[in-house]
Amino acid sequence: MKKIAIVFVLSSFILTGANAYPIPNQSPILNLLQSNKNEIEAQDLPKAVKETILSKEKTKSLPIYKAYEITDASGKTIYEISFGLEKVEFEKKYNEKGDELED
């Protein structure tokens, strides 16, 4: 009976000891692989992107809620724009030339 109690106590220590040393967070590695996303003002969008927004019926009638400039690992820049007045109604992505990108 004592042997079973000792095995139980040792097992408990082993299991709780495993939680004392958590696996290190791997976010620095993931951050290297993810893109760089910066919020920008609507007036800082490239001229080609602004012209595309104003030429489309759906986007020209709504204000820009938020705009982001995203640079991926390969150096390409994408502009992610959220449209809406008090909340985001929809989002669209554009390249530097003003071409709309599909998700």
Backbone as XML, in Angstrom:
<?xml version="1.0"?>
<chain id="A" units="angstrom">
  <residue number="1" name="MET">
    <atom name="N" x="0.821" y="-1.189" z="0.000"/>
    <atom name="CA" x="0.000" y="0.000" z="0.000"/>
    <atom name="C" x="0.872" y="1.262" z="0.000"/>
  </residue>
  <residue number="2" name="LYS">
    <atom name="N" x="1.984" y="1.191" z="0.760"/>
    <atom name="CA" x="2.884" y="2.330" z="0.817"/>
    <atom name="C" x="3.510" y="2.596" z="-0.545"/>
  </residue>
  <residue number="3" name="LYS">
    <atom name="N" x="3.806" y="1.517" z="-1.277"/>
    <atom name="CA" x="4.403" y="1.672" z="-2.605"/>
    <atom name="C" x="3.441" y="2.393" z="-3.546"/>
  </residue>
  <residue number="4" name="ILE">
    <atom name="N" x="2.163" y="2.077" z="-3.467"/>
    <atom name="CA" x="1.159" y="2.731" z="-4.319"/>
    <atom name="C" x="1.061" y="4.205" z="-3.962"/>
  </residue>
  <residue number="5" name="ALA">
    <atom name="N" x="1.103" y="4.525" z="-2.684"/>
    <atom name="CA" x="1.045" y="5.915" z="-2.241"/>
    <atom name="C" x="2.265" y="6.683" z="-2.726"/>
  </residue>
  <residue number="6" name="ILE">
    <atom name="N" x="3.435" y="6.066" z="-2.650"/>
    <atom name="CA" x="4.666" y="6.726" z="-3.111"/>
    <atom name="C" x="4.608" y="6.948" z="-4.618"/>
  </residue>
  <residue number="7" name="VAL">
    <atom name="N" x="4.146" y="5.967" z="-5.367"/>
    <atom name="CA" x="4.023" y="6.102" z="-6.822"/>
    <atom name="C" x="3.040" y="7.220" z="-7.153"/>
  </residue>
  <residue number="8" name="PHE">
    <atom name="N" x="1.957" y="7.296" z="-6.427"/>
    <atom name="CA" x="0.962" y="8.347" z="-6.658"/>
    <atom name="C" x="1.552" y="9.722" z="-6.374"/>
  </residue>
  <residue number="9" name="VAL">
    <atom name="N" x="2.259" y="9.866" z="-5.270"/>
    <atom name="CA" x="2.864" y="11.155" z="-4.908"/>
    <atom name="C" x="3.923" y="11.554" z="-5.931"/>
  </residue>
  <residue number="10" name="LEU">
    <atom name="N" x="4.771" y="10.622" z="-6.327"/>
    <atom name="CA" x="5.797" y="10.932" z="-7.321"/>
    <atom name="C" x="5.174" y="11.303" z="-8.663"/>
  </residue>
  <residue number="11" name="SER">
    <atom name="N" x="4.128" y="10.632" z="-9.044"/>
    <atom name="CA" x="3.434" y="10.957" z="-10.295"/>
    <atom name="C" x="2.856" y="12.361" z="-10.242"/>
  </residue>
  <residue number="12" name="SER">
    <atom name="N" x="2.317" y="12.727" z="-9.096"/>
    <atom name="CA" x="1.764" y="14.069" z="-8.933"/>
    <atom name="C" x="2.848" y="15.126" z="-9.073"/>
  </residue>
  <residue number="13" name="PHE">
    <atom name="N" x="4.012" y="14.887" z="-8.456"/>
    <atom name="CA" x="5.112" y="15.831" z="-8.570"/>
    <atom name="C" x="5.603" y="15.953" z="-10.006"/>
  </residue>
  <residue number="14" name="ILE">
    <atom name="N" x="5.651" y="14.857" z="-10.705"/>
    <atom name="CA" x="6.109" y="14.875" z="-12.102"/>
    <atom name="C" x="5.146" y="15.668" z="-12.963"/>
  </residue>
  <residue number="15" name="LEU">
    <atom name="N" x="3.857" y="15.450" z="-12.782"/>
    <atom name="CA" x="2.866" y="16.161" z="-13.589"/>
    <atom name="C" x="2.845" y="17.647" z="-13.280"/>
  </residue>
  <residue number="16" name="THR">
    <atom name="N" x="2.931" y="18.016" z="-12.010"/>
    <atom name="CA" x="2.936" y="19.442" z="-11.674"/>
    <atom name="C" x="4.266" y="20.079" z="-12.040"/>
  </residue>
  <residue number="17" name="GLY">
    <atom name="N" x="5.338" y="19.330" z="-11.996"/>
    <atom name="CA" x="6.640" y="19.851" z="-12.403"/>
    <atom name="C" x="6.691" y="20.153" z="-13.879"/>
  </residue>
  <residue number="18" name="ALA">
    <atom name="N" x="5.967" y="19.402" z="-14.684"/>
    <atom name="CA" x="5.942" y="19.638" z="-16.131"/>
    <atom name="C" x="5.300" y="20.982" z="-16.438"/>
  </residue>
  <residue number="19" name="ASN">
    <atom name="N" x="4.348" y="21.393" z="-15.618"/>
    <atom name="CA" x="3.697" y="22.688" z="-15.826"/>
    <atom name="C" x="4.563" y="23.848" z="-15.371"/>
  </residue>
  <residue number="20" name="ALA">
    <atom name="N" x="5.551" y="23.572" z="-14.529"/>
    <atom name="CA" x="6.414" y="24.633" z="-14.029"/>
    <atom name="C" x="7.345" y="25.165" z="-15.111"/>
  </residue>
  <residue number="21" name="TYR">
    <atom name="N" x="7.614" y="24.391" z="-16.126"/>
    <atom name="CA" x="8.494" y="24.805" z="-17.205"/>
    <atom name="C" x="7.720" y="24.804" z="-18.530"/>
  </residue>
  <residue number="22" name="PRO">
    <atom name="N" x="6.983" y="25.860" z="-18.780"/>
    <atom name="CA" x="6.194" y="25.887" z="-20.017"/>
    <atom name="C" x="7.083" y="25.997" z="-21.250"/>
  </residue>
  <residue number="23" name="ILE">
    <atom name="N" x="6.549" y="25.594" z="-22.356"/>
    <atom name="CA" x="7.258" y="25.701" z="-23.632"/>
    <atom name="C" x="7.392" y="27.183" z="-23.963"/>
  </residue>
  <residue number="24" name="PRO">
    <atom name="N" x="8.576" y="27.623" z="-24.337"/>
    <atom name="CA" x="8.753" y="29.047" z="-24.623"/>
    <atom name="C" x="7.854" y="29.504" z="-25.765"/>
  </residue>
  <residue number="25" name="ASN">
    <atom name="N" x="7.429" y="30.746" z="-25.658"/>
    <atom name="CA" x="6.571" y="31.337" z="-26.679"/>
    <atom name="C" x="7.341" y="31.429" z="-27.996"/>
  </residue>
  <residue number="26" name="GLN">
    <atom name="N" x="6.743" y="30.983" z="-29.077"/>
    <atom name="CA" x="7.412" y="30.967" z="-30.367"/>
    <atom name="C" x="7.046" y="32.172" z="-31.215"/>
  </residue>
  <residue number="27" name="SER">
    <atom name="N" x="6.455" y="33.204" z="-30.604"/>
    <atom name="CA" x="6.009" y="34.351" z="-31.377"/>
    <atom name="C" x="7.134" y="35.092" z="-32.099"/>
  </residue>
  <residue number="28" name="PRO">
    <atom name="N" x="8.371" y="35.190" z="-31.581"/>
    <atom name="CA" x="9.402" y="35.875" z="-32.376"/>
    <atom name="C" x="9.621" y="35.230" z="-33.738"/>
  </residue>
  <residue number="29" name="ILE">
    <atom name="N" x="9.545" y="33.918" z="-33.808"/>
    <atom name="CA" x="9.702" y="33.233" z="-35.087"/>
    <atom name="C" x="8.519" y="33.551" z="-35.991"/>
  </residue>
  <residue number="30" name="LEU">
    <atom name="N" x="7.315" y="33.528" z="-35.428"/>
    <atom name="CA" x="6.138" y="33.824" z="-36.229"/>
    <atom name="C" x="6.136" y="35.269" z="-36.702"/>
  </residue>
  <residue number="31" name="ASN">
    <atom name="N" x="6.629" y="36.191" z="-35.884"/>
    <atom name="CA" x="6.674" y="37.590" z="-36.279"/>
    <atom name="C" x="7.579" y="37.797" z="-37.484"/>
  </residue>
  <residue number="32" name="LEU">
    <atom name="N" x="8.637" y="37.004" z="-37.598"/>
    <atom name="CA" x="9.512" y="37.122" z="-38.755"/>
    <atom name="C" x="8.809" y="36.690" z="-40.033"/>
  </residue>
  <residue number="33" name="LEU">
    <atom name="N" x="7.913" y="35.713" z="-39.900"/>
    <atom name="CA" x="7.225" y="35.200" z="-41.072"/>
    <atom name="C" x="6.007" y="36.030" z="-41.440"/>
  </residue>
  <residue number="34" name="GLN">
    <atom name="N" x="5.465" y="36.771" z="-40.487"/>
    <atom name="CA" x="4.275" y="37.559" z="-40.750"/>
    <atom name="C" x="4.654" y="38.884" z="-41.395"/>
  </residue>
  <residue number="35" name="SER">
    <atom name="N" x="3.657" y="39.543" z="-41.918"/>
    <atom name="CA" x="3.898" y="40.812" z="-42.578"/>
    <atom name="C" x="3.905" y="41.959" z="-41.572"/>
  </residue>
  <residue number="36" name="ASN">
    <atom name="N" x="4.405" y="43.093" z="-42.020"/>
    <atom name="CA" x="4.465" y="44.298" z="-41.216"/>
    <atom name="C" x="3.232" y="45.133" z="-41.542"/>
  </residue>
  <residue number="37" name="LYS">
    <atom name="N" x="2.365" y="45.372" z="-40.556"/>
    <atom name="CA" x="1.096" y="46.062" z="-40.778"/>
    <atom name="C" x="1.079" y="47.352" z="-39.976"/>
  </residue>
  <residue number="38" name="ASN">
    <atom name="N" x="0.986" y="48.487" z="-40.674"/>
    <atom name="CA" x="0.969" y="49.796" z="-40.032"/>
    <atom name="C" x="-0.288" y="50.554" z="-40.427"/>
  </residue>
  <residue number="39" name="GLU">
    <atom name="N" x="-0.943" y="51.138" z="-39.433"/>
    <atom name="CA" x="-2.117" y="51.968" z="-39.733"/>
    <atom name="C" x="-1.639" y="53.294" z="-40.310"/>
  </residue>
  <residue number="40" name="ILE">
    <atom name="N" x="-2.313" y="53.742" z="-41.362"/>
    <atom name="CA" x="-1.972" y="55.012" z="-41.999"/>
    <atom name="C" x="-3.238" y="55.844" z="-42.148"/>
  </residue>
  <residue number="41" name="GLU">
    <atom name="N" x="-3.054" y="57.116" z="-42.402"/>
    <atom name="CA" x="-4.175" y="58.012" z="-42.655"/>
    <atom name="C" x="-4.650" y="57.838" z="-44.100"/>
  </residue>
  <residue number="42" name="ALA">
    <atom name="N" x="-5.929" y="58.089" z="-44.331"/>
    <atom name="CA" x="-6.497" y="57.918" z="-45.672"/>
    <atom name="C" x="-5.801" y="58.808" z="-46.694"/>
  </residue>
  <residue number="43" name="GLN">
    <atom name="N" x="-5.406" y="60.008" z="-46.283"/>
    <atom name="CA" x="-4.747" y="60.905" z="-47.235"/>
    <atom name="C" x="-3.349" y="60.436" z="-47.609"/>
  </residue>
  <residue number="44" name="ASP">
    <atom name="N" x="-2.794" y="59.479" z="-46.844"/>
    <atom name="CA" x="-1.460" y="58.955" z="-47.148"/>
    <atom name="C" x="-1.479" y="57.773" z="-48.122"/>
  </residue>
  <residue number="45" name="LEU">
    <atom name="N" x="-2.670" y="57.366" z="-48.559"/>
    <atom name="CA" x="-2.771" y="56.294" z="-49.544"/>
    <atom name="C" x="-2.192" y="56.754" z="-50.877"/>
  </residue>
  <residue number="46" name="PRO">
    <atom name="N" x="-1.620" y="55.851" z="-51.654"/>
    <atom name="CA" x="-1.112" y="56.235" z="-52.983"/>
    <atom name="C" x="-2.236" y="56.766" z="-53.873"/>
  </residue>
  <residue number="47" name="LYS">
    <atom name="N" x="-1.879" y="57.617" z="-54.771"/>
    <atom name="CA" x="-2.846" y="58.253" z="-55.668"/>
    <atom name="C" x="-3.642" y="57.212" z="-56.457"/>
  </residue>
  <residue number="48" name="ALA">
    <atom name="N" x="-2.970" y="56.158" z="-56.918"/>
    <atom name="CA" x="-3.650" y="55.124" z="-57.707"/>
    <atom name="C" x="-4.719" y="54.414" z="-56.887"/>
  </residue>
  <residue number="49" name="VAL">
    <atom name="N" x="-4.467" y="54.189" z="-55.611"/>
    <atom name="CA" x="-5.449" y="53.530" z="-54.739"/>
    <atom name="C" x="-6.638" y="54.458" z="-54.515"/>
  </residue>
  <residue number="50" name="LYS">
    <atom name="N" x="-6.373" y="55.726" z="-54.268"/>
    <atom name="CA" x="-7.456" y="56.703" z="-54.076"/>
    <atom name="C" x="-8.341" y="56.788" z="-55.322"/>
  </residue>
  <residue number="51" name="GLU">
    <atom name="N" x="-7.716" y="56.810" z="-56.502"/>
    <atom name="CA" x="-8.482" y="56.894" z="-57.747"/>
    <atom name="C" x="-9.366" y="55.672" z="-57.941"/>
  </residue>
  <residue number="52" name="THR">
    <atom name="N" x="-8.852" y="54.490" z="-57.606"/>
    <atom name="CA" x="-9.643" y="53.266" z="-57.725"/>
    <atom name="C" x="-10.832" y="53.303" z="-56.769"/>
  </residue>
  <residue number="53" name="ILE">
    <atom name="N" x="-10.604" y="53.747" z="-55.550"/>
    <atom name="CA" x="-11.694" y="53.837" z="-54.563"/>
    <atom name="C" x="-12.780" y="54.782" z="-55.051"/>
  </residue>
  <residue number="54" name="LEU">
    <atom name="N" x="-12.383" y="55.928" z="-55.589"/>
    <atom name="CA" x="-13.361" y="56.910" z="-56.049"/>
    <atom name="C" x="-14.050" y="56.505" z="-57.352"/>
  </residue>
  <residue number="55" name="SER">
    <atom name="N" x="-13.470" y="55.575" z="-58.093"/>
    <atom name="CA" x="-14.077" y="55.157" z="-59.362"/>
    <atom name="C" x="-15.124" y="54.058" z="-59.181"/>
  </residue>
  <residue number="56" name="LYS">
    <atom name="N" x="-15.150" y="53.397" z="-58.056"/>
    <atom name="CA" x="-16.098" y="52.300" z="-57.813"/>
    <atom name="C" x="-17.309" y="52.822" z="-57.041"/>
  </residue>
  <residue number="57" name="GLU">
    <atom name="N" x="-18.477" y="52.448" z="-57.478"/>
    <atom name="CA" x="-19.723" y="52.907" z="-56.855"/>
    <atom name="C" x="-19.822" y="52.492" z="-55.385"/>
  </residue>
  <residue number="58" name="LYS">
    <atom name="N" x="-19.434" y="51.266" z="-55.082"/>
    <atom name="CA" x="-19.573" y="50.743" z="-53.714"/>
    <atom name="C" x="-18.634" y="51.445" z="-52.737"/>
  </residue>
  <residue number="59" name="THR">
    <atom name="N" x="-17.431" y="51.782" z="-53.167"/>
    <atom name="CA" x="-16.449" y="52.355" z="-52.248"/>
    <atom name="C" x="-16.476" y="53.878" z="-52.194"/>
  </residue>
  <residue number="60" name="LYS">
    <atom name="N" x="-16.919" y="54.523" z="-53.245"/>
    <atom name="CA" x="-16.889" y="55.986" z="-53.222"/>
    <atom name="C" x="-17.974" y="56.584" z="-52.331"/>
  </residue>
  <residue number="61" name="SER">
    <atom name="N" x="-18.999" y="55.795" z="-52.019"/>
    <atom name="CA" x="-20.102" y="56.325" z="-51.217"/>
    <atom name="C" x="-19.882" y="56.168" z="-49.708"/>
  </residue>
  <residue number="62" name="LEU">
    <atom name="N" x="-18.863" y="55.427" z="-49.305"/>
    <atom name="CA" x="-18.590" y="55.227" z="-47.874"/>
    <atom name="C" x="-17.246" y="55.826" z="-47.491"/>
  </residue>
  <residue number="63" name="PRO">
    <atom name="N" x="-17.150" y="56.369" z="-46.276"/>
    <atom name="CA" x="-15.846" y="56.877" z="-45.831"/>
    <atom name="C" x="-14.904" y="55.734" z="-45.463"/>
  </residue>
  <residue number="64" name="ILE">
    <atom name="N" x="-13.638" y="56.032" z="-45.447"/>
    <atom name="CA" x="-12.637" y="55.054" z="-45.030"/>
    <atom name="C" x="-12.610" y="55.041" z="-43.503"/>
  </residue>
  <residue number="65" name="TYR">
    <atom name="N" x="-12.885" y="53.874" z="-42.936"/>
    <atom name="CA" x="-12.891" y="53.721" z="-41.485"/>
    <atom name="C" x="-11.454" y="53.586" z="-40.960"/>
  </residue>
  <residue number="66" name="LYS">
    <atom name="N" x="-10.681" y="52.696" z="-41.573"/>
    <atom name="CA" x="-9.265" y="52.520" z="-41.233"/>
    <atom name="C" x="-8.513" y="52.099" z="-42.488"/>
  </residue>
  <residue number="67" name="ALA">
    <atom name="N" x="-7.241" y="52.468" z="-42.527"/>
    <atom name="CA" x="-6.386" y="52.076" z="-43.647"/>
    <atom name="C" x="-5.063" y="51.551" z="-43.090"/>
  </residue>
  <residue number="68" name="TYR">
    <atom name="N" x="-4.581" y="50.486" z="-43.700"/>
    <atom name="CA" x="-3.330" y="49.873" z="-43.271"/>
    <atom name="C" x="-2.412" y="49.685" z="-44.468"/>
  </residue>
  <residue number="69" name="GLU">
    <atom name="N" x="-1.138" y="49.895" z="-44.233"/>
    <atom name="CA" x="-0.105" y="49.595" z="-45.216"/>
    <atom name="C" x="0.589" y="48.334" z="-44.734"/>
  </residue>
  <residue number="70" name="ILE">
    <atom name="N" x="0.548" y="47.291" z="-45.547"/>
    <atom name="CA" x="1.095" y="45.995" z="-45.170"/>
    <atom name="C" x="2.249" y="45.663" z="-46.102"/>
  </residue>
  <residue number="71" name="THR">
    <atom name="N" x="3.402" y="45.371" z="-45.503"/>
    <atom name="CA" x="4.561" y="44.953" z="-46.278"/>
    <atom name="C" x="4.848" y="43.504" z="-45.915"/>
  </residue>
  <residue number="72" name="ASP">
    <atom name="N" x="4.792" y="42.621" z="-46.915"/>
    <atom name="CA" x="5.031" y="41.206" z="-46.625"/>
    <atom name="C" x="6.527" y="40.897" z="-46.643"/>
  </residue>
  <residue number="73" name="ALA">
    <atom name="N" x="6.851" y="39.653" z="-46.395"/>
    <atom name="CA" x="8.254" y="39.235" z="-46.292"/>
    <atom name="C" x="9.030" y="39.446" z="-47.586"/>
  </residue>
  <residue number="74" name="SER">
    <atom name="N" x="8.327" y="39.411" z="-48.718"/>
    <atom name="CA" x="9.010" y="39.599" z="-49.999"/>
    <atom name="C" x="9.164" y="41.073" z="-50.371"/>
  </residue>
  <residue number="75" name="GLY">
    <atom name="N" x="8.625" y="41.978" z="-49.551"/>
    <atom name="CA" x="8.766" y="43.407" z="-49.802"/>
    <atom name="C" x="7.616" y="44.038" z="-50.555"/>
  </residue>
  <residue number="76" name="LYS">
    <atom name="N" x="6.594" y="43.269" z="-50.904"/>
    <atom name="CA" x="5.438" y="43.817" z="-51.607"/>
    <atom name="C" x="4.558" y="44.594" z="-50.629"/>
  </residue>
  <residue number="77" name="THR">
    <atom name="N" x="4.022" y="45.714" z="-51.089"/>
    <atom name="CA" x="3.160" y="46.538" z="-50.255"/>
    <atom name="C" x="1.716" y="46.374" z="-50.695"/>
  </residue>
  <residue number="78" name="ILE">
    <atom name="N" x="0.862" y="46.135" z="-49.720"/>
    <atom name="CA" x="-0.576" y="45.991" z="-49.941"/>
    <atom name="C" x="-1.278" y="46.982" z="-49.035"/>
  </residue>
  <residue number="79" name="TYR">
    <atom name="N" x="-2.359" y="47.549" z="-49.515"/>
    <atom name="CA" x="-3.144" y="48.486" z="-48.719"/>
    <atom name="C" x="-4.475" y="47.839" z="-48.386"/>
  </residue>
  <residue number="80" name="GLU">
    <atom name="N" x="-4.723" y="47.664" z="-47.098"/>
    <atom name="CA" x="-5.971" y="47.067" z="-46.616"/>
    <atom name="C" x="-6.830" y="48.203" z="-46.074"/>
  </residue>
  <residue number="81" name="ILE">
    <atom name="N" x="-8.003" y="48.352" z="-46.629"/>
    <atom name="CA" x="-8.855" y="49.478" z="-46.275"/>
    <atom name="C" x="-10.201" y="48.968" z="-45.788"/>
  </residue>
  <residue number="82" name="SER">
    <atom name="N" x="-10.609" y="49.481" z="-44.629"/>
    <atom name="CA" x="-11.913" y="49.170" z="-44.057"/>
    <atom name="C" x="-12.834" y="50.347" z="-44.332"/>
  </residue>
  <residue number="83" name="PHE">
    <atom name="N" x="-13.997" y="50.064" z="-44.885"/>
    <atom name="CA" x="-14.965" y="51.106" z="-45.207"/>
    <atom name="C" x="-16.130" y="51.044" z="-44.236"/>
  </residue>
  <residue number="84" name="GLY">
    <atom name="N" x="-16.624" y="52.207" z="-43.838"/>
    <atom name="CA" x="-17.779" y="52.273" z="-42.952"/>
    <atom name="C" x="-17.809" y="53.602" z="-42.237"/>
  </residue>
  <residue number="85" name="LEU">
    <atom name="N" x="-18.952" y="53.923" z="-41.655"/>
    <atom name="CA" x="-19.103" y="55.194" z="-40.969"/>
    <atom name="C" x="-18.769" y="55.060" z="-39.483"/>
  </residue>
  <residue number="86" name="GLU">
    <atom name="N" x="-19.517" y="54.256" z="-38.765"/>
    <atom name="CA" x="-19.265" y="54.067" z="-37.338"/>
    <atom name="C" x="-18.707" y="52.691" z="-37.020"/>
  </residue>
  <residue number="87" name="LYS">
    <atom name="N" x="-18.765" y="51.789" z="-37.976"/>
    <atom name="CA" x="-18.208" y="50.451" z="-37.825"/>
    <atom name="C" x="-17.775" y="49.962" z="-39.201"/>
  </residue>
  <residue number="88" name="VAL">
    <atom name="N" x="-17.004" y="48.910" z="-39.219"/>
    <atom name="CA" x="-16.515" y="48.363" z="-40.488"/>
    <atom name="C" x="-17.650" y="47.622" z="-41.179"/>
  </residue>
  <residue number="89" name="GLU">
    <atom name="N" x="-17.971" y="48.053" z="-42.400"/>
    <atom name="CA" x="-18.998" y="47.362" z="-43.186"/>
    <atom name="C" x="-18.377" y="46.318" z="-44.109"/>
  </residue>
  <residue number="90" name="PHE">
    <atom name="N" x="-17.222" y="46.637" z="-44.683"/>
    <atom name="CA" x="-16.487" y="45.683" z="-45.512"/>
    <atom name="C" x="-15.060" y="46.170" z="-45.667"/>
  </residue>
  <residue number="91" name="GLU">
    <atom name="N" x="-14.201" y="45.247" z="-46.111"/>
    <atom name="CA" x="-12.786" y="45.562" z="-46.317"/>
    <atom name="C" x="-12.375" y="45.179" z="-47.728"/>
  </residue>
  <residue number="92" name="LYS">
    <atom name="N" x="-11.405" y="45.917" z="-48.237"/>
    <atom name="CA" x="-10.841" y="45.621" z="-49.547"/>
    <atom name="C" x="-9.332" y="45.797" z="-49.464"/>
  </residue>
  <residue number="93" name="LYS">
    <atom name="N" x="-8.631" y="45.076" z="-50.341"/>
    <atom name="CA" x="-7.177" y="45.173" z="-50.412"/>
    <atom name="C" x="-6.779" y="45.627" z="-51.810"/>
  </residue>
  <residue number="94" name="TYR">
    <atom name="N" x="-5.750" y="46.466" z="-51.855"/>
    <atom name="CA" x="-5.258" y="47.016" z="-53.113"/>
    <atom name="C" x="-3.741" y="46.917" z="-53.153"/>
  </residue>
  <residue number="95" name="ASN">
    <atom name="N" x="-3.190" y="46.780" z="-54.376"/>
    <atom name="CA" x="-1.742" y="46.846" z="-54.504"/>
    <atom name="C" x="-1.333" y="48.298" z="-54.743"/>
  </residue>
  <residue number="96" name="GLU">
    <atom name="N" x="-0.047" y="48.554" z="-54.932"/>
    <atom name="CA" x="0.454" y="49.918" z="-55.100"/>
    <atom name="C" x="-0.058" y="50.596" z="-56.362"/>
  </residue>
  <residue number="97" name="LYS">
    <atom name="N" x="-0.446" y="49.783" z="-57.358"/>
    <atom name="CA" x="-0.951" y="50.324" z="-58.617"/>
    <atom name="C" x="-2.437" y="50.649" z="-58.561"/>
  </residue>
  <residue number="98" name="GLY">
    <atom name="N" x="-3.086" y="50.312" z="-57.435"/>
    <atom name="CA" x="-4.509" y="50.586" z="-57.289"/>
    <atom name="C" x="-5.395" y="49.433" z="-57.723"/>
  </residue>
  <residue number="99" name="ASP">
    <atom name="N" x="-4.800" y="48.318" z="-58.084"/>
    <atom name="CA" x="-5.589" y="47.149" z="-58.481"/>
    <atom name="C" x="-6.178" y="46.484" z="-57.234"/>
  </residue>
  <residue number="100" name="GLU">
    <atom name="N" x="-7.459" y="46.149" z="-57.292"/>
    <atom name="CA" x="-8.105" y="45.478" z="-56.175"/>
    <atom name="C" x="-7.640" y="44.023" z="-56.144"/>
  </residue>
  <residue number="101" name="LEU">
    <atom name="N" x="-7.309" y="43.551" z="-54.959"/>
    <atom name="CA" x="-6.833" y="42.174" z="-54.780"/>
    <atom name="C" x="-7.931" y="41.316" z="-54.215"/>
  </residue>
  <residue number="102" name="GLU">
    <atom name="N" x="-7.982" y="40.086" z="-54.677"/>
    <atom name="CA" x="-8.953" y="39.121" z="-54.159"/>
    <atom name="C" x="-8.381" y="38.464" z="-52.918"/>
  </residue>
  <residue number="103" name="ASP">
    <atom name="N" x="-9.242" y="38.128" z="-51.969"/>
    <atom name="CA" x="-8.789" y="37.451" z="-50.741"/>
    <atom name="C" x="-8.527" y="36.010" z="-50.988"/>
  </residue>
</chain>
